[in-house]
Amino acid sequence: MGFIQSVARRRTRLRRRPIVIPGEAPSPQQWTIDDTRWPRVKRYTSAADPTMVVKSVNSLELCQTLFATQFPLEDYLESFIDPDANPVLSPYLSSVEPHLECLRDAGVKLPSDVEY
């Protein structure tokens, strides 16, 4: 019985919700939203720059993609790990905390750790 419980606990720990950056839905003034042949994927075309086309599952993914095109990946990651790196994203640090704990448990040193 102990083995089954430990397996169930491990599966529960591994089944974490994905990291999500809350964001506003794209407005029609900024984006033209078209359907694609895949039911859940939309094509977002920038109204200001029609050459900028992003295919995305949802607007939150679009926000992450736009953030990634404006800032280096290191800044994006540091905005979650270090609350002082980007005050705009620091309120959402709590949604990432379970993922950071998994990294710490695996032995990864994070910048927010004392012994980093």
N, C-alpha and C positions, 0 to 999 in steps of 0.2 A: 504493500500500500504506500510506503514512503517513497518508492521510486516513481510511482505514477503521480504522486503529489508534486514531487520535485520537477518532473517533466512539465506538468501543467503550469507550475509557477514560472518556469523558464520560458514557456511559450507566451505567457502573459507579459513578462518583461520585454520579450522581443517584439510584441505586437504594440508598438507605440504609434501614436498618431503622427502623420508627417508634419514637418515644419511648414507653417503657413504664415505669411506676412499679411495681416489684414489690409485691405485696400478698398478704395472706392470703385464702383463699377465704371467702366469707360463711358464717357458721355458722347453723344452723337456729334457734338461740336469738335471733339478731338479725334474720334475714331469712327470709321465705317466698319460695321460688323457684318460679315457674310458667312453663310453656312459653307461647309466643305462636304466632301463625300463621306466623311466620318461623322457619325451623329453627335459626338460630344466635343468635337474640335471646331473652333470658330477661326475665321481669318480676320484679323484686325489690320486695317489699313489706316495709316495716319492721315488726317485731313490736311495737316500742314505740309507733310512731305509724303506724297503718294508712293515714293519708292520704298518707304519703310513699311514692310508687311511682316506681320508676326502671326504664326499659327499657334494657337494656345487652347488648352482645355478650359481654362477659366480666366477671369480678370486678375485673380491673385497671381497666377503664373505669369501673366502679362506684366504685372508690376515687378516681379522678380527678374524677368528678362530685361525690362527697361533699366532696372537698377544695375544689372550686370553689364549693360552696354555703356553706362555712364561712369562706372567706378570699377577699379580692378577687383578681381575675385578676393584678394587678401582683405581689402576694405570691407567687402560684403561679409566675410566670415568674422572679421574683428568686430563688426557692428553687433554681432550676437554675443561673442565671447567677452568683450570688454564694453561695459555700459558707457564708458567715457569716450569710446571711439566714435560713436554716432548717437547723440542724444535723441534723434528722431526715432530710432529703432529700439532704444533702451526699454520702453514700456512693454515691448513684446518679448523681452528676454525670458520671461517666465514660461512662455510656450516652448522655448528651446531647452530649458533646464533639464528635462528628462533625457534628452539626447546628449547633453554635456555630461550628465552623470554616467551614462553608458560609456562615453569616451574615457572618463576618469577611471571607471571600474576596469576598463581594458588596459590601463596603464599609460594613457596618453596625457602628456603634460600640457596644460592649457595656460595661456597668458594670465588668466585670472587667478591661477594657483600661486600660493606663496613660494613654492620651491621651483617655479618656472625658470 
